Amino acid sequence: MFVRSGKSRAWKTATASAQASIRFQPSLSASSRSTPLASQRRHASSNNNHNNGHPARTPHPPSAQAKEKRDSNRKFLLSVLETSATKRDAKAYLQEFGPLFSPSEAAAGKTAAAFTAILNDAIPGAGNNVPQFVQGPLKEVVVTTDPEHVPHVAVVKLREPQTWEDSLLNGVAETLTQLRALGLRSVIVVDCDETAAKDQGLVWQDVVSQQVDRLQKAIVQYGSPGVELVDSAIWRKNKDLFVGFGEAFTAPLKHGHLLVVPPRAFSEETLDSKVADANDVVLALTSFFHGLEISDRKALVHRIIVIDPYGGIPASSANDGAQVFINLEEQFDKIQTTLANNESSADSIIVGNGCGIIGTPKARHVENLTLAKKALTILPSTSSVLITSPAEAANMLSPSPSSDPNDLAGEVKTRRWQNPLIHNLLTDRPIYSASLPIGRIKSSPRSFSPTESQSSFSKMPTTTLAKRGLPVTIFPSKTPWQPPKPGSPRLRLTDTCIDLPRLIHLIDDSFSRKLDAEHYLSRLENSLAGIIIAGEYEGGAILTWERPHDLSEEEAYNQGRLVPYLDKFAVLKKSQGAGGVADIVFNAMVRDAFPSGVCWRSRKDNPVNKWYFERSRGVRKLPESNWAMFWTTEPELALLGRDDGRVLGDYESVCRGVVPSWADTKVAD
């Protein structure tokens, strides 16, 4: 299921796609249409650059420029190839965004076949493939086009760009134009801290104007359609911000322009423009595009992107970089409390380039987390927030894998250093899975791309992906589970707290086969440890306390040899591959229920094994069987352990002895 295409084929396809993308790229000359609010906005594009000091491009660039453009497109498309997008990811992306085509070709039903081919047939499998939890062919995707051509939008906030090096700003600008090439158009709010400007003896309005102009020049160098400044379109009534002139946003967006919005609001009462909180501007834009201000959706807001020198929300340990994924439904209050209570610790965590920035990391992280929560409350559950650093947002190139002589044989390490914004657009996931052990995420030494310097590089990833997420229900409790004394009351699948029909449907749907419910209930009658449910039974795990085959339950309990065992791990098909359901369930299992370790088995030829392998601390193929055994137990316990290292022996005894409970006669999962 995880297919890796040959390099030569990928190169040929990428070349064809690069040529196709040039043909299908929508373009618009500044002189070909009128610009609303001409007195309030400046228009910058590659075809009309007199406002920013760049000479206008000729209609037919010389061959050297054309070759440079083709080479740039080829490099970008190959970098897309090197992301860890699966074929399922590609199909989901195409279903959502469609291939690259112009509006006239879209109306005629034409597609950019080369780009479709590159995503469907030439995407390599890298280190973050998503488990499908099911085998079988994937249905063909029918790409549809929105008849109203509602643009796909990201609302982006750039925090304190005046502290960024030119190379970082140029790299971020390039990434945003590449996102546009992939179908996502950015509305960029420039957040220049007013207090910081005053502290540095600067006039805030001058700082904003300088950074807006700097950003426009950075974007326009990457070609048409260009960028527009939208000023005085955000209005204020009392203390609330709203979009007062929507056409200033919708018209240029429909023609592919990126938009730059300074944090100013026009007052209806005083008829003047004053400083506005950039977070409130982001929320006003989000509400407008989503149709909350008026019952008419103006755009599809897929992402809120915060590019902040402090980077993503910090993990609990300063050495672990940023939290990879946040399930806001479940984690918001806990993370907010942790940041508030650990001020001294949080203030020491700077996961981005902190040079010259104002304010404490703790306050900044709380601010960004709160913005994510508020924005995703407005948007559908499919939308997400990305919080990253300029260095990661600017990165386009993947390093070659390093060979560290200290690495253990077979250990899974980071394979590529990818651009988190592009990767997330293609896969709807973070670069690193949230359930990967931290040792699998920590990066090896790498070379630096031209868009970053070593001073701005953090050895750990600095990007956080936040989603509205799902509530997690854990029975019997969210505290670490302990084996019950034999004969004492225990949880059962027939208890009223568990919706058994929905649980059985979850298992049937995920495994594409029927569970023998009667046999299963009988088998787990006296061994059920607990159950984890994500959302409305969109995913779940059933765990048991098993005993080695040569011990009675009482003997195993008295000797402390009851084995924590993952009996079923299931995700509804509709929830597979996106939304982080599998990671949410897995994290609840290894962090809440069984933090000291759990074991499970899987068929040796199961395509999900790669996902299991990356999240386990050990794996063993069981001789004379079709089973592979996985465990998350710490190596010192699993390999040395209690009673002269019998832990793995007990695990193997259980994994060999569990009897399947399927209604059919297929090979057991």
C-alpha positions as CSV (number, residue, x, y, z in Angstrom):
1,M,0.0,0.0,0.0
2,F,3.0,2.3,0.6
3,V,4.4,2.7,-2.9
4,R,7.8,4.3,-3.7
5,S,8.3,5.3,-7.3
6,G,11.6,5.3,-9.1
7,K,13.7,8.5,-9.1
8,S,13.9,8.8,-12.8
9,R,10.2,8.4,-13.3
10,A,9.5,11.0,-10.6
11,W,11.9,13.4,-12.3
12,K,10.2,13.0,-15.7
13,T,6.8,13.4,-14.1
14,A,8.0,16.5,-12.2
15,T,9.4,18.0,-15.3
16,A,6.1,17.5,-17.1
17,S,4.2,18.9,-14.2
18,A,6.4,21.9,-14.0
19,Q,5.7,22.7,-17.6
20,A,2.0,22.1,-17.0
21,S,2.0,24.3,-14.0
22,I,3.3,27.2,-16.1
23,R,0.5,26.7,-18.6
24,F,-2.2,26.4,-16.0
25,Q,-1.0,29.1,-13.6
26,P,-3.6,31.9,-13.5
27,S,-2.3,35.3,-14.2
28,L,-3.7,38.8,-14.1
29,S,-2.0,42.0,-15.2
30,A,-2.5,45.0,-12.9
31,S,-3.7,47.0,-15.9
32,S,-6.3,44.4,-17.0
33,R,-8.8,45.3,-14.2
34,S,-9.7,48.1,-11.9
35,T,-8.7,47.9,-8.2
36,P,-11.3,48.7,-5.6
37,L,-10.3,51.3,-3.1
38,A,-7.6,52.6,-5.3
39,S,-6.9,55.5,-2.9
40,Q,-6.5,53.2,0.0
41,R,-4.6,50.2,-1.4
42,R,-1.4,49.8,-3.3
43,H,-1.2,47.1,-5.9
44,A,2.0,45.1,-6.5
45,S,2.4,42.4,-9.1
46,S,5.1,41.1,-11.3
47,N,3.5,42.9,-14.2
48,N,3.2,46.3,-12.6
49,N,5.9,47.0,-10.0
50,H,6.3,50.8,-10.1
51,N,5.2,51.1,-6.4
52,N,8.0,49.0,-5.0
53,G,10.9,50.1,-7.1
54,H,11.2,46.9,-9.3
55,P,11.1,47.3,-13.1
56,A,8.1,45.8,-14.8
57,R,8.6,42.4,-16.3
58,T,8.5,42.1,-20.0
59,P,5.5,40.1,-21.4
60,H,7.9,37.6,-22.9
61,P,10.9,37.0,-20.6
62,P,14.2,36.0,-22.2
63,S,15.0,32.4,-22.4
64,A,17.3,32.5,-19.4
65,Q,14.5,33.8,-17.3
66,A,12.1,31.2,-18.6
67,K,14.6,28.5,-17.9
68,E,15.1,29.9,-14.3
69,K,11.3,29.8,-13.9
70,R,11.1,26.2,-15.1
71,D,14.0,25.2,-12.8
72,S,12.3,26.8,-9.9
73,N,9.0,25.0,-10.6
74,R,10.8,21.8,-11.0
75,K,12.6,22.2,-7.7
76,F,9.4,23.0,-5.9
77,L,7.5,20.1,-7.4
78,L,10.3,17.7,-6.5
79,S,10.2,19.0,-2.9
80,V,6.5,18.2,-2.9
81,L,7.4,14.7,-4.1
82,E,9.7,14.3,-1.1
83,T,7.0,15.0,1.4
84,S,5.6,12.0,3.1
85,A,2.3,12.1,1.4
86,T,0.6,8.8,0.7
87,K,-1.6,8.1,-2.3
88,R,-4.5,8.4,0.0
89,D,-3.3,11.9,1.0
90,A,-2.9,12.8,-2.7
91,K,-6.5,11.8,-3.4
92,A,-7.8,13.7,-0.4
93,Y,-5.9,16.8,-1.5
94,L,-7.1,16.5,-5.1
95,Q,-10.7,16.0,-3.9
96,E,-10.4,19.2,-1.8
97,F,-8.4,21.5,-4.1
98,G,-8.5,19.9,-7.5
99,P,-5.5,20.0,-9.8
100,L,-3.9,23.2,-11.0
101,F,-6.0,24.8,-13.7
102,S,-7.2,28.1,-14.9
103,P,-10.8,29.2,-14.3
104,S,-11.7,28.9,-18.0
105,E,-10.3,25.3,-18.1
106,A,-12.1,24.5,-14.8
107,A,-15.4,25.6,-16.4
108,A,-14.6,23.3,-19.3
109,G,-13.8,20.4,-17.0
110,K,-10.1,20.2,-18.0
111,T,-7.4,19.2,-15.5
112,A,-3.7,19.5,-15.2
113,A,-3.0,15.8,-15.9
114,A,0.7,16.1,-15.2
115,F,0.2,17.4,-11.7
116,T,-2.5,14.9,-11.0
117,A,-0.1,12.2,-12.1
118,I,2.7,13.4,-9.9
119,L,0.5,13.3,-6.8
120,N,-1.2,10.0,-7.7
121,D,1.6,8.0,-9.0
122,A,5.0,9.4,-7.9
123,I,4.7,10.2,-4.3
124,P,7.3,8.4,-2.2
125,G,6.5,6.8,1.1
126,A,8.6,8.5,3.8
127,G,8.7,8.4,7.5
128,N,5.1,9.4,8.4
129,N,2.7,7.2,6.4
130,V,-0.7,7.0,7.8
131,P,-2.1,3.6,9.0
132,Q,-5.2,2.6,7.0
133,F,-6.3,-0.1,9.4
134,V,-7.9,-1.8,6.4
135,Q,-6.7,-3.5,3.3
136,G,-8.3,-3.3,-0.1
137,P,-8.4,-1.0,-3.1
138,L,-9.0,2.8,-2.7
139,K,-11.8,4.3,-4.6
140,E,-11.0,6.6,-7.5
141,V,-11.4,10.3,-6.8
142,V,-13.7,12.4,-8.8
143,V,-12.3,15.9,-8.8
144,T,-15.1,18.5,-8.7
145,T,-14.9,22.2,-9.1
146,D,-16.8,24.8,-7.1
147,P,-19.1,26.5,-9.6
148,E,-18.7,29.7,-7.8
149,H,-14.9,29.4,-7.6
150,V,-14.9,30.2,-3.8
151,P,-11.1,30.6,-3.1
152,H,-9.3,28.4,-0.6
153,V,-7.7,30.7,2.0
154,A,-5.2,30.7,4.8
155,V,-5.3,33.6,7.2
156,V,-1.7,34.2,8.2
157,K,-0.2,36.2,11.0
158,L,3.4,37.3,10.8
159,R,4.6,38.2,14.3
160,E,7.3,40.9,14.6
161,P,8.7,40.6,11.0
162,Q,10.9,43.6,11.8
163,T,13.1,41.2,13.8
164,W,13.4,38.7,10.9
165,E,16.5,38.6,8.6
166,D,15.8,39.2,5.0
167,S,16.6,35.6,4.1
168,L,13.9,34.4,6.5
169,L,11.3,36.9,5.2
170,N,12.1,35.9,1.6
171,G,11.9,32.2,2.4
172,V,8.5,32.7,4.1
173,A,7.3,34.7,1.1
174,E,8.4,31.9,-1.2
175,T,6.5,29.3,0.9
176,L,3.3,31.4,0.8
177,T,3.6,31.7,-3.0
178,Q,4.1,27.9,-3.3
179,L,1.0,27.4,-1.1
180,R,-0.8,29.5,-3.7
181,A,0.5,27.3,-6.5
182,L,-1.0,24.4,-4.6
183,G,-4.3,26.1,-4.3
184,L,-4.2,27.9,-0.9
185,R,-4.2,31.8,-1.0
186,S,-2.9,33.7,1.9
187,V,-4.4,36.8,3.6
188,I,-1.4,38.0,5.7
189,V,-1.8,40.1,8.8
190,V,1.4,42.0,9.7
191,D,1.7,42.0,13.5
192,C,4.2,44.7,14.5
193,D,4.1,45.0,18.3
194,E,3.2,48.6,19.2
195,T,4.8,48.4,22.6
196,A,8.0,47.1,21.1
197,A,8.1,50.0,18.6
198,K,7.7,52.5,21.4
199,D,10.4,50.8,23.5
200,Q,12.8,51.1,20.6
201,G,12.0,54.8,20.0
202,L,10.2,54.1,16.8
203,V,6.8,55.3,15.4
204,W,4.5,52.3,15.2
205,Q,2.9,53.5,11.9
206,D,6.3,53.8,10.3
207,V,7.3,50.4,11.4
208,V,4.1,48.9,10.0
209,S,4.6,50.7,6.7
210,Q,8.2,49.6,6.4
211,Q,7.3,45.9,7.1
212,V,4.3,45.9,4.7
213,D,6.5,47.3,2.0
214,R,9.3,44.8,2.8
215,L,6.8,41.9,2.7
216,Q,5.3,43.0,-0.6
217,K,8.8,43.2,-2.2
218,A,9.6,39.8,-0.9
219,I,6.5,38.3,-2.3
220,V,6.5,40.0,-5.7
221,Q,9.9,38.6,-6.6
222,Y,8.3,35.2,-6.9
223,G,6.1,36.1,-9.8
224,S,2.5,36.8,-10.7
225,P,-0.3,37.2,-9.8
226,G,1.5,39.2,-7.1
227,V,0.3,40.8,-3.9
228,E,-2.1,43.6,-2.8
229,L,-2.2,45.8,0.2
230,V,-5.7,46.0,1.7
231,D,-5.9,49.0,4.1
232,S,-8.9,50.6,5.8
233,A,-11.1,47.6,5.0
234,I,-11.2,46.5,8.7
235,W,-13.6,48.6,10.6
236,R,-14.3,49.0,14.3
237,K,-17.7,49.5,16.0
238,N,-17.4,50.0,19.7
239,K,-14.7,47.4,20.6
240,D,-15.6,44.9,17.9
241,L,-13.7,44.5,14.6
242,F,-15.4,43.5,11.4
243,V,-14.8,43.7,7.6
244,G,-16.4,46.9,6.4
245,F,-15.6,46.5,2.7
246,G,-15.5,42.8,1.7
247,E,-14.9,43.4,-2.0
248,A,-11.4,44.7,-1.1
249,F,-10.6,41.1,-0.1
250,T,-12.8,38.9,-2.4
251,A,-12.0,40.5,-5.7
252,P,-8.2,40.1,-5.6
253,L,-8.4,36.7,-4.0
254,K,-10.5,35.4,-6.9
255,H,-7.7,36.4,-9.2
256,G,-5.0,34.6,-7.2
257,H,-3.4,37.5,-5.4
258,L,-1.9,37.3,-1.9
259,L,-3.2,40.0,0.4
260,V,-1.3,42.0,3.1
261,V,-3.3,43.5,5.9
262,P,-1.8,46.0,8.4
263,P,-3.2,45.8,12.0
264,R,-5.3,48.9,11.7
265,A,-9.1,49.5,12.0
266,F,-11.2,52.3,10.6
267,S,-13.5,53.8,13.3
268,E,-17.1,54.5,12.3
269,E,-17.4,57.0,15.1
270,T,-14.2,59.1,14.6
271,L,-13.7,58.3,10.9
272,D,-10.0,57.7,11.4
273,S,-7.7,54.6,11.4
274,K,-6.1,53.4,14.6
275,V,-4.0,50.5,15.8
276,A,-5.9,47.2,16.2
277,D,-4.9,44.0,17.9
278,A,-3.6,41.7,15.2
279,N,-5.4,38.7,16.8
280,D,-8.7,40.5,16.6
281,V,-8.0,41.3,12.9
282,V,-7.3,37.6,12.3
283,L,-10.6,36.6,13.9
284,A,-12.5,39.3,12.0
285,L,-11.2,38.0,8.7
286,T,-12.0,34.5,9.7
287,S,-15.6,35.4,10.6
288,F,-16.0,37.3,7.3
289,F,-14.7,34.6,5.0
290,H,-16.7,31.9,6.8
291,G,-19.9,33.9,6.5
292,L,-20.6,34.8,10.1
293,E,-20.9,38.5,9.5
294,I,-23.3,37.9,6.6
295,S,-24.9,34.6,5.7
296,D,-22.7,34.3,2.6
297,R,-19.4,32.3,2.7
298,K,-16.8,34.3,0.8
299,A,-14.0,31.7,1.0
300,L,-13.0,28.3,2.4
301,V,-10.7,29.0,5.4
302,H,-8.6,25.9,5.7
303,R,-5.8,27.2,7.8
304,I,-4.9,29.8,10.3
305,I,-1.1,30.1,10.2
306,V,0.9,31.9,12.9
307,I,4.5,32.5,12.1
308,D,6.1,33.6,15.4
309,P,9.8,33.8,16.3
310,Y,9.0,31.8,19.4
311,G,7.6,29.0,17.3
312,G,5.0,26.4,18.4
313,I,3.5,25.7,21.8
314,P,6.4,24.2,23.9
315,A,6.4,20.6,25.0
316,S,6.6,19.7,28.7
317,S,10.4,19.4,28.4
318,A,12.5,22.3,27.1
319,N,14.6,19.8,25.1
320,D,11.7,18.4,23.2
321,G,10.9,21.4,21.1
322,A,7.2,22.2,20.3
323,Q,4.2,20.1,20.8
324,V,3.6,18.4,17.5
325,F,-0.2,18.2,17.7
326,I,-2.8,19.6,20.1
327,N,-6.3,18.2,20.4
328,L,-7.9,21.4,21.7
329,E,-11.1,19.7,22.8
330,E,-9.1,17.6,25.2
331,Q,-5.9,19.5,25.9
332,F,-6.6,23.3,25.8
333,D,-7.3,23.8,29.6
334,K,-4.4,21.6,30.6
335,I,-1.8,23.3,28.4
336,Q,-3.0,26.8,29.4
337,T,-2.8,25.9,33.0
338,T,0.7,24.4,32.6
339,L,1.9,27.5,30.8
340,A,0.4,29.7,33.6
341,N,1.8,27.7,36.5
342,N,5.3,27.1,35.1
343,E,6.2,30.6,34.3
344,S,9.9,30.3,35.1
345,S,10.1,27.1,33.1
346,A,8.1,28.4,30.2
347,D,10.0,31.6,30.0
348,S,13.2,29.7,29.4
349,I,11.7,27.9,26.4
350,I,12.4,29.7,23.1
351,V,11.8,27.2,20.2
352,G,12.5,29.8,17.5
353,N,15.0,32.5,16.9
354,G,14.4,34.8,19.9
355,C,16.9,37.5,19.0
356,G,15.4,40.9,19.3
357,I,11.8,39.9,20.1
358,I,9.7,41.4,22.8
359,G,7.7,39.8,25.6
360,T,8.0,36.5,27.5
361,P,7.6,33.2,25.7
362,K,4.9,32.1,28.2
363,A,2.6,35.1,27.4
364,R,3.2,34.6,23.7
365,H,2.4,30.9,23.7
366,V,-0.8,31.5,25.7
367,E,-1.8,34.2,23.2
368,N,-1.2,32.0,20.3
369,L,-3.0,29.0,21.9
370,T,-6.0,31.3,22.7
371,L,-6.1,32.6,19.1
372,A,-6.2,29.0,17.9
373,K,-9.0,28.1,20.2
374,K,-11.1,31.1,19.2
375,A,-10.5,30.7,15.5
376,L,-11.3,27.0,15.4
377,T,-14.5,27.7,17.3
378,I,-15.6,29.7,14.3
379,L,-14.5,27.3,11.6
380,P,-15.5,23.7,10.7
381,S,-13.8,20.8,12.4
382,T,-11.7,20.2,9.2
383,S,-9.9,23.4,9.6
384,S,-6.7,23.7,11.6
385,V,-4.1,26.1,13.1
386,L,-0.4,25.9,12.4
387,I,2.0,27.7,14.8
388,T,5.6,27.7,13.6
389,S,8.8,29.7,13.5
390,P,10.1,31.8,10.5
391,A,13.0,29.4,10.1
392,E,10.7,26.3,9.6
393,A,8.2,28.2,7.5
394,A,11.0,29.4,5.2
395,N,12.5,26.0,4.7
396,M,12.0,24.4,1.3
397,L,14.8,21.9,1.0
398,S,15.1,18.4,2.6
399,P,18.5,17.3,3.9
400,S,20.1,14.1,2.8
401,P,19.8,11.4,5.5
402,S,22.7,11.5,7.8
403,S,24.5,8.4,9.0
404,D,25.2,8.6,12.7
405,P,27.6,5.8,13.8
406,N,25.9,5.9,17.2
407,D,22.4,5.1,15.8
408,L,21.1,1.6,16.6
409,A,20.5,-0.7,13.7
410,G,16.9,-0.6,12.5
411,E,16.1,2.5,14.6
412,V,13.6,4.8,12.9
413,K,15.0,8.4,12.7
414,T,13.9,11.5,10.9
415,R,14.3,11.0,7.1
416,R,13.7,14.5,5.8
417,W,13.4,18.0,7.1
418,Q,10.3,19.1,5.3
419,N,8.4,22.4,5.1
420,P,5.6,22.1,7.7
421,L,3.2,24.3,5.8
422,I,3.4,22.5,2.5
423,H,3.4,19.1,4.1
424,N,0.3,19.9,6.1
425,L,-1.5,21.2,3.1
426,L,-0.9,17.9,1.3
427,T,-1.6,15.6,4.2
428,D,-3.6,17.5,6.8
429,R,-1.1,16.2,9.4
430,P,2.0,17.5,11.1
431,I,5.4,16.4,9.8
432,Y,5.9,14.1,12.8
433,S,3.1,12.1,14.2
434,A,2.0,13.1,17.6
435,S,2.3,9.6,18.9
436,L,5.9,9.1,17.9
437,P,8.3,8.6,20.8
438,I,10.4,11.7,21.2
439,G,13.6,9.8,20.4
440,R,12.2,9.1,16.9
441,I,11.6,12.9,16.3
442,K,14.9,14.3,17.5
443,S,16.8,15.3,14.4
444,S,20.2,14.4,13.3
445,P,22.7,17.1,12.3
446,R,21.9,18.6,8.9
447,S,23.0,21.2,6.4
448,F,21.3,24.6,6.3
449,S,19.3,25.9,3.3
450,P,20.0,29.4,1.9
451,T,16.9,30.7,3.7
452,E,18.1,30.1,7.2
453,S,21.2,30.5,9.3
454,Q,22.5,28.3,12.0
455,S,21.5,30.9,14.6
456,S,17.9,30.6,13.7
457,F,17.8,26.8,13.7
458,S,16.4,24.8,16.5
459,K,17.5,21.1,16.7
460,M,13.9,20.2,17.5
461,P,10.9,20.9,15.4
462,T,9.2,24.2,16.2
463,T,5.8,23.7,14.6
464,T,2.5,22.9,16.4
465,L,-0.6,21.7,14.6
466,A,-3.8,22.5,16.5
467,K,-7.3,21.1,15.7
468,R,-10.6,21.4,17.4
469,G,-10.2,17.7,17.9
470,L,-12.2,15.2,19.7
471,P,-13.1,14.5,23.4
472,V,-11.4,11.3,24.7
473,T,-13.3,9.0,27.1
474,I,-11.3,6.5,29.1
475,F,-12.8,3.8,31.2
476,P,-12.3,3.0,34.0
477,S,-10.2,6.2,34.6
478,K,-7.6,8.6,33.1
479,T,-5.1,7.7,35.8
480,P,-2.7,4.7,35.1
481,W,-4.6,1.5,35.2
482,Q,-3.7,-1.2,37.8
483,P,-4.8,-4.9,37.5
484,P,-7.8,-5.7,39.7
485,K,-7.6,-8.3,42.3
486,P,-9.0,-11.6,41.1
487,G,-12.7,-11.9,42.0
488,S,-13.2,-8.2,42.6
489,P,-15.7,-6.1,40.5
490,R,-14.3,-5.1,37.1
491,L,-15.3,-3.2,33.9
492,R,-17.1,-5.2,31.3
493,L,-18.1,-4.4,27.7
494,T,-21.8,-4.9,28.6
495,D,-21.7,-2.1,31.2
496,T,-24.1,0.8,30.5
497,C,-21.3,3.3,30.2
498,I,-20.2,1.6,27.0
499,D,-22.3,1.8,23.8
500,L,-21.7,-1.8,22.7
501,P,-23.5,-1.7,19.3
502,R,-21.4,1.4,18.3
503,L,-18.2,-0.3,19.5
504,I,-18.9,-3.4,17.5
505,H,-19.7,-1.2,14.4
506,L,-16.4,0.6,14.9
507,I,-14.5,-2.7,14.9
508,D,-16.4,-4.1,12.0
509,D,-15.9,-1.0,9.9
510,S,-12.2,-0.6,10.7
511,F,-11.2,-4.2,10.1
512,S,-13.7,-4.7,7.2
513,R,-14.8,-7.9,8.7
514,K,-17.5,-9.1,11.2
515,L,-16.7,-9.6,14.9
516,D,-18.0,-12.7,16.6
517,A,-19.5,-10.6,19.3
518,E,-20.6,-13.5,21.5
519,H,-17.2,-15.1,21.5
520,Y,-15.5,-11.8,22.0
521,L,-17.6,-10.9,25.1
522,S,-17.0,-14.3,26.6
523,R,-13.2,-14.0,26.0
524,L,-13.0,-10.6,27.7
525,E,-15.4,-11.4,30.5
526,N,-12.7,-11.6,33.1
527,S,-9.7,-9.9,31.4
528,L,-10.9,-6.5,30.3
529,A,-8.6,-3.7,31.5
530,G,-10.3,-0.7,30.0
531,I,-11.5,1.0,26.9
532,I,-10.5,4.3,25.2
533,I,-13.0,6.1,22.9
534,A,-12.3,9.1,20.7
535,G,-15.2,11.3,19.9
536,E,-18.5,9.5,19.0
537,Y,-16.8,6.1,18.6
538,E,-14.7,7.4,15.7
539,G,-11.7,5.6,17.1
540,G,-11.0,3.4,20.0
541,A,-8.8,0.8,21.8
542,I,-9.7,-2.2,23.9
543,L,-7.1,-3.3,26.4
544,T,-6.9,-6.4,28.6
545,W,-4.9,-7.9,31.4
546,E,-3.6,-11.2,30.1
547,R,-1.8,-14.0,31.9
548,P,1.1,-16.2,30.6
549,H,-0.2,-19.6,29.5
550,D,1.4,-21.4,32.4
551,L,-0.1,-19.3,35.2
552,S,-3.5,-19.0,36.7
553,E,-5.0,-15.5,37.1
554,E,-4.3,-15.5,40.8
555,E,-0.7,-16.6,40.3
556,A,-0.1,-14.0,37.7
557,Y,-1.6,-11.3,39.9
558,N,0.4,-12.3,43.0
559,Q,3.6,-12.5,41.0
560,G,3.0,-9.2,39.2
561,R,3.0,-10.9,35.8
562,L,-0.3,-9.8,34.4
563,V,0.5,-8.5,30.9
564,P,-1.1,-5.2,29.6
565,Y,-2.3,-6.1,26.1
566,L,-3.8,-4.1,23.3
567,D,-6.5,-6.3,22.0
568,K,-8.2,-4.1,19.4
569,F,-7.1,-0.8,17.9
570,A,-9.7,0.6,15.5
571,V,-10.5,3.8,13.5
572,L,-13.6,4.3,11.4
573,K,-12.7,4.4,7.7
574,K,-14.1,7.9,7.3
575,S,-11.7,9.1,10.0
576,Q,-8.6,7.4,8.8
577,G,-5.7,9.4,7.5
578,A,-6.8,12.8,8.8
579,G,-7.8,14.5,12.0
580,G,-5.3,12.6,14.1
581,V,-7.8,10.1,15.5
582,A,-5.3,7.3,15.6
583,D,-2.7,9.4,17.3
584,I,-5.3,10.7,19.8
585,V,-6.2,7.1,20.8
586,F,-2.6,5.9,20.8
587,N,-1.4,8.8,23.0
588,A,-4.2,8.1,25.5
589,M,-3.1,4.5,25.7
590,V,0.6,5.1,26.3
591,R,0.4,8.3,28.3
592,D,-2.7,7.8,30.4
593,A,-3.7,4.2,30.6
594,F,-0.4,2.2,30.4
595,P,2.5,4.7,30.7
596,S,4.8,1.9,31.9
597,G,4.3,-0.1,28.7
598,V,1.8,-2.3,26.7
599,C,2.3,-5.0,24.1
600,W,0.3,-6.2,21.1
601,R,0.6,-8.4,18.1
602,S,0.0,-7.9,14.3
603,R,0.3,-10.0,11.3
604,K,3.8,-9.9,9.8
605,D,2.4,-8.7,6.4
606,N,0.1,-6.1,7.9
607,P,0.7,-2.7,6.1
608,V,0.0,-0.9,9.4
609,N,3.2,-2.5,10.9
610,K,5.4,0.5,9.8
611,W,3.1,2.8,11.8
612,Y,3.3,0.4,14.8
613,F,7.1,0.0,14.5
614,E,7.7,3.8,14.6
615,R,5.6,4.1,17.8
616,S,6.9,1.1,19.6
617,R,10.1,0.6,21.6
618,G,10.7,-2.9,20.4
619,V,9.5,-5.5,17.9
620,R,10.0,-9.2,17.6
621,K,8.9,-11.6,14.8
622,L,7.6,-14.7,16.5
623,P,9.1,-17.8,15.0
624,E,6.8,-20.5,13.5
625,S,3.9,-18.0,13.4
626,N,2.6,-15.1,11.3
627,W,2.7,-12.7,14.2
628,A,5.0,-9.8,15.0
629,M,5.0,-8.6,18.6
630,F,5.3,-4.9,19.5
631,W,5.8,-3.3,22.9
632,T,6.2,0.2,24.4
633,T,7.9,-0.9,27.6
634,E,11.2,0.8,28.5
635,P,14.2,-1.2,27.2
636,E,15.7,-1.6,30.6
637,L,12.5,-3.2,31.9
638,A,11.7,-5.2,28.8
639,L,15.2,-6.6,28.2
640,L,16.4,-6.9,31.8
641,G,13.2,-6.5,33.8
642,R,12.0,-8.3,36.8
643,D,12.7,-12.0,37.5
644,D,15.7,-12.3,35.2
645,G,14.1,-10.8,32.1
646,R,10.9,-12.8,31.9
647,V,8.9,-9.7,30.7
648,L,9.4,-10.4,27.0
649,G,8.8,-14.1,27.5
650,D,5.5,-13.3,29.2
651,Y,4.6,-10.9,26.3
652,E,5.4,-13.6,23.8
653,S,3.3,-16.2,25.6
654,V,0.3,-13.8,25.6
655,C,0.7,-12.8,21.9
656,R,0.9,-16.4,20.8
657,G,-2.0,-17.5,22.9
658,V,-4.8,-15.0,22.3
659,V,-7.7,-16.6,20.4
660,P,-9.2,-14.5,17.6
661,S,-12.9,-13.6,17.7
662,W,-13.9,-13.2,14.1
663,A,-17.1,-14.5,12.5
664,D,-15.4,-15.4,9.2
665,T,-12.5,-17.8,8.5
666,K,-10.0,-15.3,7.2
667,V,-6.5,-15.1,8.6
668,A,-6.7,-13.4,12.0
669,D,-5.8,-9.7,12.5
